[in-house]
Amino acid sequence: MQLHVARLCLDCEEVHDAQICPRCTSETFAFLSRWIPARERRAHPRSEEPKPPRAVIASEEPPKSRGRWVRRGAVLAALGLGGLLWSQKATKPDSQAGSPTPENGKKDAIQ
């Protein structure tokens, strides 16, 4: 049993690692590491060197994403314009297409 998981039952003083005491089924316990300091489990302790934040890292090239966003915008604009034209074509009434028109393009005057 490892020290960092060892528990002392406060009712019967049994040492265990379960959620309830296997001897008296009590749920009142205290970790042994409270009184006995556990040594570091890692083979090598962590270094105290701070890591540079990711945002500070500068690249020498300009980002290539600008061209990609321009292309995406152009595609979206073309799709929007196509959808607008398609919807206007679908809503045009068919009654004007079948009506006769004078050959000279002028309306007949009522006499």
Secondary structure, 3 states (H helix, E strand, C coil): CCCCCCEEECCCCCEECCCCCCCCCCCCEEEHHHCCCCCCCCCCCCCCCCCCCHHHCCCCCCCCHHHHHHHHHHHHHHHHHHHHHHHHHHHCCCCCCCCCCCCCCCCCCCC
